[in-house]
Amino acid sequence: MRPQGIALPILGMAAKLKVKRQKAKIEIEDAKISAGPVAPVLFRATQTEEYLRGKAWSDDVLAQATQVLLAETGSRTSAHRATKEYRLDLLPTMLRDVLTRAANQAKDAK
């Protein structure tokens, strides 16, 4: 979005994962997730991180992690960026994409 010629982000997310491969399964040993500008300030998704620690990678785990993220997010509507509803609609897709990329990079790095 470009109010007054300035490019402002609508939503961004970053993740760092430490994973352990055990046979055909991938276990999430540690997770760091941040998102912004969902709430008034950039935030770490600490409840989502805690939920993911020690879990085996699966669609069910990712789905539940999304619910934890949505519950801990203090999303808001911004006059110059996006509505609360838009951000809440986009967060699940972003979380899945960011975690999938992080997991792939982590397992390929070993």
N, CA, C and O atoms as a GROMACS GRO file, in nm:
protein
  440
    1MET      N    1   0.085  -0.116   0.000
    1MET     CA    2   0.000   0.000   0.000
    1MET      C    3   0.090   0.124   0.000
    1MET      O    4   0.197   0.122   0.061
    2ARG      N    5   0.048   0.230  -0.067
    2ARG     CA    6   0.133   0.348  -0.081
    2ARG      C    7   0.062   0.477  -0.040
    2ARG      O    8   0.034   0.560  -0.127
    3PRO      N    9   0.031   0.496   0.087
    3PRO     CA   10  -0.025   0.626   0.124
    3PRO      C   11   0.085   0.731   0.119
    3PRO      O   12   0.192   0.712   0.177
    4GLN      N   13   0.059   0.839   0.053
    4GLN     CA   14   0.152   0.952   0.043
    4GLN      C   15   0.290   0.910  -0.008
    4GLN      O   16   0.392   0.967   0.032
    5GLY      N   17   0.293   0.812  -0.098
    5GLY     CA   18   0.419   0.772  -0.161
    5GLY      C   19   0.511   0.687  -0.076
    5GLY      O   20   0.625   0.664  -0.116
    6ILE      N   21   0.466   0.640   0.038
    6ILE     CA   22   0.548   0.556   0.125
    6ILE      C   23   0.497   0.413   0.117
    6ILE      O   24   0.377   0.388   0.132
    7ALA      N   25   0.586   0.319   0.094
    7ALA     CA   26   0.547   0.178   0.090
    7ALA      C   27   0.541   0.123   0.231
    7ALA      O   28   0.643   0.122   0.302
    8LEU      N   29   0.424   0.078   0.274
    8LEU     CA   30   0.406   0.022   0.407
    8LEU      C   31   0.369  -0.126   0.395
    8LEU      O   32   0.285  -0.161   0.312
    9PRO      N   33   0.428  -0.211   0.476
    9PRO     CA   34   0.391  -0.353   0.470
    9PRO      C   35   0.252  -0.376   0.529
    9PRO      O   36   0.213  -0.310   0.625
   10ILE      N   37   0.180  -0.469   0.470
   10ILE     CA   38   0.050  -0.507   0.523
   10ILE      C   39   0.067  -0.615   0.629
   10ILE      O   40   0.003  -0.611   0.734
   11LEU      N   41   0.154  -0.712   0.600
   11LEU     CA   42   0.176  -0.821   0.693
   11LEU      C   43   0.305  -0.892   0.656
   11LEU      O   44   0.333  -0.913   0.538
   12GLY      N   45   0.381  -0.929   0.754
   12GLY     CA   46   0.503  -1.005   0.732
   12GLY      C   47   0.522  -1.106   0.843
   12GLY      O   48   0.471  -1.089   0.954
   13MET      N   49   0.597  -1.211   0.814
   13MET     CA   50   0.621  -1.314   0.914
   13MET      C   51   0.756  -1.378   0.888
   13MET      O   52   0.798  -1.392   0.773
   14ALA      N   53   0.823  -1.416   0.996
   14ALA     CA   54   0.951  -1.485   0.986
   14ALA      C   55   0.952  -1.598   1.088
   14ALA      O   56   0.890  -1.589   1.194
   15ALA      N   57   1.024  -1.706   1.054
   15ALA     CA   58   1.035  -1.820   1.146
   15ALA      C   59   1.172  -1.882   1.136
   15ALA      O   60   1.236  -1.882   1.030
   16LYS      N   61   1.215  -1.935   1.247
   16LYS     CA   62   1.340  -2.012   1.254
   16LYS      C   63   1.307  -2.141   1.328
   16LYS      O   64   1.254  -2.138   1.438
   17LEU      N   65   1.340  -2.252   1.266
   17LEU     CA   66   1.312  -2.382   1.328
   17LEU      C   67   1.440  -2.462   1.346
   17LEU      O   68   1.532  -2.455   1.264
   18LYS      N   69   1.443  -2.536   1.453
   18LYS     CA   70   1.545  -2.638   1.473
   18LYS      C   71   1.470  -2.770   1.472
   18LYS      O   72   1.379  -2.792   1.553
   19VAL      N   73   1.507  -2.858   1.381
   19VAL     CA   74   1.434  -2.984   1.367
   19VAL      C   75   1.529  -3.102   1.384
   19VAL      O   76   1.650  -3.092   1.367
   20LYS      N   77   1.467  -3.215   1.417
   20LYS     CA   78   1.541  -3.341   1.428
   20LYS      C   79   1.467  -3.444   1.344
   20LYS      O   80   1.346  -3.462   1.358
   21ARG      N   81   1.540  -3.510   1.257
   21ARG     CA   82   1.479  -3.612   1.172
   21ARG      C   83   1.494  -3.748   1.240
   21ARG      O   84   1.604  -3.788   1.276
   22GLN      N   85   1.382  -3.816   1.256
   22GLN     CA   86   1.382  -3.951   1.312
   22GLN      C   87   1.305  -4.040   1.217
   22GLN      O   88   1.182  -4.036   1.209
   23LYS      N   89   1.381  -4.122   1.145
   23LYS     CA   90   1.324  -4.207   1.040
   23LYS      C   91   1.249  -4.120   0.941
   23LYS      O   92   1.310  -4.032   0.880
   24ALA      N   93   1.120  -4.143   0.923
   24ALA     CA   94   1.044  -4.065   0.825
   24ALA      C   95   0.980  -3.941   0.887
   24ALA      O   96   0.915  -3.863   0.817
   25LYS      N   97   0.998  -3.922   1.017
   25LYS     CA   98   0.934  -3.810   1.085
   25LYS      C   99   1.032  -3.695   1.109
   25LYS      O  100   1.152  -3.716   1.123
   26ILE      N  101   0.977  -3.576   1.113
   26ILE     CA  102   1.054  -3.458   1.150
   26ILE      C  103   0.996  -3.405   1.280
   26ILE      O  104   0.876  -3.378   1.289
   27GLU      N  105   1.081  -3.390   1.381
   27GLU     CA  106   1.038  -3.336   1.509
   27GLU      C  107   1.088  -3.192   1.520
   27GLU      O  108   1.203  -3.163   1.489
   28ILE      N  109   1.001  -3.104   1.565
   28ILE     CA  110   1.038  -2.965   1.586
   28ILE      C  111   1.098  -2.952   1.725
   28ILE      O  112   1.028  -2.965   1.825
   29GLU      N  113   1.229  -2.927   1.730
   29GLU     CA  114   1.295  -2.911   1.859
   29GLU      C  115   1.277  -2.772   1.916
   29GLU      O  116   1.258  -2.755   2.037
   30ASP      N  117   1.282  -2.671   1.828
   30ASP     CA  118   1.265  -2.533   1.875
   30ASP      C  119   1.205  -2.451   1.762
   30ASP      O  120   1.225  -2.481   1.644
   31ALA      N  121   1.132  -2.347   1.798
   31ALA     CA  122   1.070  -2.258   1.700
   31ALA      C  123   1.076  -2.115   1.748
   31ALA      O  124   1.057  -2.087   1.867
   32LYS      N  125   1.103  -2.026   1.656
   32LYS     CA  126   1.098  -1.882   1.680
   32LYS      C  127   1.013  -1.823   1.568
   32LYS      O  128   1.043  -1.842   1.450
   33ILE      N  129   0.908  -1.751   1.605
   33ILE     CA  130   0.816  -1.695   1.506
   33ILE      C  131   0.786  -1.550   1.543
   33ILE      O  132   0.754  -1.519   1.658
   34SER      N  133   0.796  -1.463   1.444
   34SER     CA  134   0.757  -1.323   1.467
   34SER      C  135   0.667  -1.279   1.352
   34SER      O  136   0.674  -1.331   1.241
   35ALA      N  137   0.582  -1.181   1.382
   35ALA     CA  138   0.491  -1.129   1.281
   35ALA      C  139   0.470  -0.980   1.303
   35ALA      O  140   0.475  -0.930   1.415
   36GLY      N  141   0.446  -0.912   1.196
   36GLY     CA  142   0.417  -0.770   1.206
   36GLY      C  143   0.378  -0.718   1.070
   36GLY      O  144   0.411  -0.782   0.971
   37PRO      N  145   0.313  -0.612   1.060
   37PRO     CA  146   0.248  -0.536   1.167
   37PRO      C  147   0.104  -0.583   1.192
   37PRO      O  148   0.009  -0.517   1.151
   38VAL      N  149   0.091  -0.695   1.256
   38VAL     CA  150  -0.042  -0.750   1.287
   38VAL      C  151  -0.106  -0.670   1.400
   38VAL      O  152  -0.222  -0.631   1.392
   39ALA      N  153  -0.030  -0.648   1.503
   39ALA     CA  154  -0.073  -0.574   1.621
   39ALA      C  155  -0.004  -0.437   1.618
   39ALA      O  156   0.069  -0.407   1.524
   40PRO      N  157  -0.025  -0.356   1.718
   40PRO     CA  158   0.039  -0.224   1.718
   40PRO      C  159   0.192  -0.230   1.711
   40PRO      O  160   0.255  -0.138   1.660
   41VAL      N  161   0.252  -0.337   1.761
   41VAL     CA  162   0.397  -0.353   1.754
   41VAL      C  163   0.430  -0.494   1.704
   41VAL      O  164   0.347  -0.585   1.716
   42LEU      N  165   0.549  -0.511   1.649
   42LEU     CA  166   0.596  -0.643   1.608
   42LEU      C  167   0.589  -0.736   1.729
   42LEU      O  168   0.621  -0.695   1.840
   43PHE      N  169   0.548  -0.859   1.709
   43PHE     CA  170   0.541  -0.948   1.824
   43PHE      C  171   0.599  -1.085   1.793
   43PHE      O  172   0.599  -1.130   1.678
   44ARG      N  173   0.649  -1.149   1.898
   44ARG     CA  174   0.690  -1.289   1.890
   44ARG      C  175   0.571  -1.373   1.928
   44ARG      O  176   0.502  -1.345   2.026
   45ALA      N  177   0.547  -1.476   1.850
   45ALA     CA  178   0.435  -1.566   1.875
   45ALA      C  179   0.480  -1.674   1.973
   45ALA      O  180   0.495  -1.790   1.935
   46THR      N  181   0.501  -1.636   2.098
   46THR     CA  182   0.560  -1.726   2.197
   46THR      C  183   0.470  -1.845   2.231
   46THR      O  184   0.520  -1.954   2.258
   47GLN      N  185   0.339  -1.825   2.231
   47GLN     CA  186   0.249  -1.937   2.260
   47GLN      C  187   0.252  -2.039   2.147
   47GLN      O  188   0.247  -2.160   2.170
   48THR      N  189   0.259  -1.990   2.024
   48THR     CA  190   0.268  -2.079   1.908
   48THR      C  191   0.402  -2.152   1.909
   48THR      O  192   0.407  -2.272   1.882
   49GLU      N  193   0.510  -2.081   1.942
   49GLU     CA  194   0.642  -2.144   1.953
   49GLU      C  195   0.640  -2.257   2.055
   49GLU      O  196   0.689  -2.367   2.030
   50GLU      N  197   0.581  -2.228   2.171
   50GLU     CA  198   0.574  -2.328   2.278
   50GLU      C  199   0.492  -2.449   2.234
   50GLU      O  200   0.530  -2.563   2.262
   51TYR      N  201   0.381  -2.426   2.166
   51TYR     CA  202   0.299  -2.536   2.117
   51TYR      C  203   0.378  -2.627   2.023
   51TYR      O  204   0.367  -2.749   2.031
   52LEU      N  205   0.458  -2.568   1.934
   52LEU     CA  206   0.530  -2.646   1.833
   52LEU      C  207   0.646  -2.728   1.889
   52LEU      O  208   0.679  -2.832   1.834
   53ARG      N  209   0.707  -2.682   1.998
   53ARG     CA  210   0.825  -2.752   2.052
   53ARG      C  211   0.792  -2.897   2.089
   53ARG      O  212   0.699  -2.924   2.164
   54GLY      N  213   0.872  -2.987   2.033
   54GLY     CA  214   0.858  -3.129   2.064
   54GLY      C  215   0.753  -3.202   1.981
   54GLY      O  216   0.734  -3.323   1.995
   55LYS      N  217   0.685  -3.129   1.893
   55LYS     CA  218   0.582  -3.192   1.810
   55LYS      C  219   0.642  -3.248   1.682
   55LYS      O  220   0.739  -3.194   1.628
   56ALA      N  221   0.582  -3.356   1.634
   56ALA     CA  222   0.619  -3.412   1.504
   56ALA      C  223   0.549  -3.331   1.396
   56ALA      O  224   0.432  -3.294   1.411
   57TRP      N  225   0.620  -3.303   1.288
   57TRP     CA  226   0.566  -3.225   1.177
   57TRP      C  227   0.448  -3.298   1.115
   57TRP      O  228   0.462  -3.413   1.073
   58SER      N  229   0.332  -3.233   1.107
   58SER     CA  230   0.214  -3.291   1.043
   58SER      C  231   0.115  -3.180   1.009
   58SER      O  232   0.125  -3.069   1.061
   59ASP      N  233   0.021  -3.212   0.923
   59ASP     CA  234  -0.084  -3.116   0.890
   59ASP      C  235  -0.168  -3.081   1.012
   59ASP      O  236  -0.209  -2.966   1.028
   60ASP      N  237  -0.194  -3.180   1.097
   60ASP     CA  238  -0.273  -3.154   1.218
   60ASP      C  239  -0.201  -3.059   1.313
   60ASP      O  240  -0.263  -2.971   1.372
   61VAL      N  241  -0.070  -3.077   1.327
   61VAL     CA  242   0.009  -2.989   1.414
   61VAL      C  243   0.008  -2.848   1.357
   61VAL      O  244  -0.008  -2.751   1.432
   62LEU      N  245   0.025  -2.834   1.225
   62LEU     CA  246   0.021  -2.701   1.163
   62LEU      C  247  -0.116  -2.637   1.180
   62LEU      O  248  -0.124  -2.516   1.204
   63ALA      N  249  -0.222  -2.714   1.166
   63ALA     CA  250  -0.357  -2.660   1.183
   63ALA      C  251  -0.379  -2.610   1.326
   63ALA      O  252  -0.436  -2.503   1.346
   64GLN      N  253  -0.333  -2.687   1.423
   64GLN     CA  254  -0.348  -2.646   1.562
   64GLN      C  255  -0.259  -2.526   1.594
   64GLN      O  256  -0.299  -2.437   1.669
   65ALA      N  257  -0.139  -2.522   1.537
   65ALA     CA  258  -0.050  -2.408   1.556
   65ALA      C  259  -0.115  -2.280   1.503
   65ALA      O  260  -0.099  -2.173   1.561
   66THR      N  261  -0.188  -2.291   1.394
   66THR     CA  262  -0.260  -2.177   1.339
   66THR      C  263  -0.364  -2.125   1.438
   66THR      O  264  -0.377  -2.004   1.456
   67GLN      N  265  -0.436  -2.216   1.501
   67GLN     CA  266  -0.537  -2.175   1.599
   67GLN      C  267  -0.472  -2.106   1.719
   67GLN      O  268  -0.525  -2.008   1.771
   68VAL      N  269  -0.358  -2.158   1.763
   68VAL     CA  270  -0.286  -2.095   1.874
   68VAL      C  271  -0.240  -1.955   1.834
   68VAL      O  272  -0.253  -1.860   1.911
   69LEU      N  273  -0.188  -1.942   1.712
   69LEU     CA  274  -0.143  -1.812   1.663
   69LEU      C  275  -0.258  -1.712   1.658
   69LEU      O  276  -0.244  -1.599   1.704
   70LEU      N  277  -0.370  -1.753   1.602
   70LEU     CA  278  -0.485  -1.662   1.592
   70LEU      C  279  -0.535  -1.618   1.729
   70LEU      O  280  -0.580  -1.505   1.746
   71ALA      N  281  -0.528  -1.709   1.828
   71ALA     CA  282  -0.573  -1.676   1.963
   71ALA      C  283  -0.479  -1.576   2.032
   71ALA      O  284  -0.524  -1.495   2.112
   72GLU      N  285  -0.351  -1.584   2.002
   72GLU     CA  286  -0.256  -1.494   2.070
   72GLU      C  287  -0.232  -1.363   1.996
   72GLU      O  288  -0.166  -1.273   2.048
   73THR      N  289  -0.285  -1.351   1.876
   73THR     CA  290  -0.263  -1.232   1.795
   73THR      C  291  -0.356  -1.120   1.837
   73THR      O  292  -0.478  -1.138   1.844
   74GLY      N  293  -0.299  -1.006   1.865
   74GLY     CA  294  -0.379  -0.887   1.896
   74GLY      C  295  -0.399  -0.805   1.771
   74GLY      O  296  -0.360  -0.689   1.765
   75SER      N  297  -0.459  -0.866   1.671
   75SER     CA  298  -0.474  -0.802   1.540
   75SER      C  299  -0.561  -0.678   1.548
   75SER      O  300  -0.648  -0.667   1.635
   76ARG      N  301  -0.535  -0.586   1.457
   76ARG     CA  302  -0.609  -0.460   1.454
   76ARG      C  303  -0.632  -0.416   1.311
   76ARG      O  304  -0.568  -0.466   1.218
   77THR      N  305  -0.722  -0.323   1.294
   77THR     CA  306  -0.744  -0.260   1.165
   77THR      C  307  -0.660  -0.134   1.159
   77THR      O  308  -0.653  -0.058   1.256
   78SER      N  309  -0.595  -0.111   1.046
   78SER     CA  310  -0.513   0.008   1.026
   78SER      C  311  -0.568   0.086   0.907
   78SER      O  312  -0.598   0.028   0.802
   79ALA      N  313  -0.580   0.214   0.923
   79ALA     CA  314  -0.634   0.298   0.815
   79ALA      C  315  -0.546   0.296   0.691
   79ALA      O  316  -0.596   0.317   0.580
   80HIS      N  317  -0.417   0.271   0.708
   80HIS     CA  318  -0.324   0.276   0.595
   80HIS      C  319  -0.271   0.140   0.552
   80HIS      O  320  -0.193   0.133   0.458
   81ARG      N  321  -0.310   0.035   0.617
   81ARG     CA  322  -0.252  -0.095   0.584
   81ARG      C  323  -0.358  -0.198   0.547
   81ARG      O  324  -0.381  -0.224   0.429
   82ALA      N  325  -0.424  -0.255   0.646
   82ALA     CA  326  -0.524  -0.358   0.617
   82ALA      C  327  -0.619  -0.373   0.735
   82ALA      O  328  -0.592  -0.326   0.846
   83THR      N  329  -0.733  -0.438   0.708
   83THR     CA  330  -0.829  -0.461   0.816
   83THR      C  331  -0.786  -0.579   0.902
   83THR      O  332  -0.706  -0.662   0.862
   84LYS      N  333  -0.842  -0.582   1.021
   84LYS     CA  334  -0.817  -0.693   1.113
   84LYS      C  335  -0.860  -0.825   1.047
   84LYS      O  336  -0.788  -0.924   1.056
   85GLU      N  337  -0.975  -0.825   0.983
   85GLU     CA  338  -1.027  -0.947   0.921
   85GLU      C  339  -0.934  -0.998   0.811
   85GLU      O  340  -0.911  -1.118   0.799
   86TYR      N  341  -0.881  -0.906   0.731
   86TYR     CA  342  -0.789  -0.944   0.624
   86TYR      C  343  -0.664  -1.008   0.682
   86TYR      O  344  -0.618  -1.112   0.633
   87ARG      N  345  -0.609  -0.948   0.786
   87ARG     CA  346  -0.488  -1.002   0.848
   87ARG      C  347  -0.514  -1.140   0.909
   87ARG      O  348  -0.433  -1.231   0.894
   88LEU      N  349  -0.627  -1.153   0.977
   88LEU     CA  350  -0.659  -1.283   1.038
   88LEU      C  351  -0.684  -1.390   0.931
   88LEU      O  352  -0.657  -1.508   0.955
   89ASP      N  353  -0.734  -1.350   0.816
   89ASP     CA  354  -0.754  -1.443   0.706
   89ASP      C  355  -0.621  -1.485   0.643
   89ASP      O  356  -0.606  -1.599   0.599
   90LEU      N  357  -0.525  -1.394   0.640
   90LEU     CA  358  -0.396  -1.420   0.577
   90LEU      C  359  -0.297  -1.494   0.668
   90LEU      O  360  -0.211  -1.567   0.619
   91LEU      N  361  -0.309  -1.476   0.799
   91LEU     CA  362  -0.213  -1.537   0.893
   91LEU      C  363  -0.198  -1.689   0.880
   91LEU      O  364  -0.085  -1.737   0.882
   92PRO      N  365  -0.306  -1.767   0.867
   92PRO     CA  366  -0.288  -1.912   0.855
   92PRO      C  367  -0.204  -1.952   0.734
   92PRO      O  368  -0.118  -2.041   0.743
   93THR      N  369  -0.227  -1.888   0.621
   93THR     CA  370  -0.150  -1.919   0.500
   93THR      C  371  -0.003  -1.880   0.519
   93THR      O  372   0.087  -1.955   0.482
   94MET      N  373   0.019  -1.764   0.577
   94MET     CA  374   0.157  -1.719   0.599
   94MET      C  375   0.230  -1.813   0.695
   94MET      O  376   0.346  -1.848   0.672
   95LEU      N  377   0.162  -1.853   0.803
   95LEU     CA  378   0.226  -1.942   0.900
   95LEU      C  379   0.265  -2.074   0.834
   95LEU      O  380   0.377  -2.122   0.852
   96ARG      N  381   0.174  -2.132   0.760
   96ARG     CA  382   0.202  -2.259   0.692
   96ARG      C  383   0.320  -2.244   0.595
   96ARG      O  384   0.410  -2.328   0.594
   97ASP      N  385   0.319  -2.138   0.515
   97ASP     CA  386   0.426  -2.117   0.417
   97ASP      C  387   0.561  -2.094   0.486
   97ASP      O  388   0.662  -2.154   0.447
   98VAL      N  389   0.562  -2.008   0.585
   98VAL     CA  390   0.688  -1.974   0.653
   98VAL      C  391   0.743  -2.095   0.728
   98VAL      O  392   0.863  -2.121   0.722
   99LEU      N  393   0.658  -2.169   0.798
   99LEU     CA  394   0.706  -2.287   0.871
   99LEU      C  395   0.752  -2.397   0.777
   99LEU      O  396   0.850  -2.466   0.805
  100THR      N  397   0.682  -2.415   0.665
  100THR     CA  398   0.722  -2.516   0.568
  100THR      C  399   0.858  -2.484   0.509
  100THR      O  400   0.944  -2.572   0.497
  101ARG      N  401   0.879  -2.358   0.473
  101ARG     CA  402   1.011  -2.318   0.421
  101ARG      C  403   1.120  -2.335   0.527
  101ARG      O  404   1.228  -2.386   0.498
  102ALA      N  405   1.091  -2.293   0.648
  102ALA     CA  406   1.190  -2.305   0.757
  102ALA      C  407   1.224  -2.452   0.783
  102ALA      O  408   1.341  -2.486   0.802
  103ALA      N  409   1.122  -2.538   0.785
  103ALA     CA  410   1.146  -2.680   0.810
  103ALA      C  411   1.227  -2.742   0.698
  103ALA      O  412   1.318  -2.822   0.724
  104ASN      N  413   1.197  -2.708   0.574
  104ASN     CA  414   1.273  -2.761   0.460
  104ASN      C  415   1.418  -2.715   0.464
  104ASN      O  416   1.509  -2.794   0.438
  105GLN      N  417   1.440  -2.590   0.496
  105GLN     CA  418   1.577  -2.540   0.505
  105GLN      C  419   1.652  -2.605   0.622
  105GLN      O  420   1.770  -2.638   0.609
  106ALA      N  421   1.583  -2.622   0.734
  106ALA     CA  422   1.647  -2.683   0.851
  106ALA      C  423   1.685  -2.828   0.824
  106ALA      O  424   1.796  -2.870   0.859
  107LYS      N  425   1.596  -2.905   0.763
  107LYS     CA  426   1.628  -3.047   0.739
  107LYS      C  427   1.731  -3.062   0.629
  107LYS      O  428   1.810  -3.157   0.632
  108ASP      N  429   1.734  -2.970   0.531
  108ASP     CA  430   1.834  -2.976   0.424
  108ASP      C  431   1.972  -2.934   0.472
  108ASP      O  432   2.072  -2.971   0.412
  109ALA      N  433   1.978  -2.856   0.580
  109ALA     CA  434   2.105  -2.806   0.632
  109ALA      C  435   2.185  -2.914   0.705
  109ALA      O  436   2.305  -2.897   0.727
  110LYS      N  437   2.122  -3.021   0.741
  110LYS     CA  438   2.190  -3.126   0.818
  110LYS      C  439   2.265  -3.220   0.730
  110LYS      O  440   2.328  -3.314   0.780
   0.00000   0.00000   0.00000
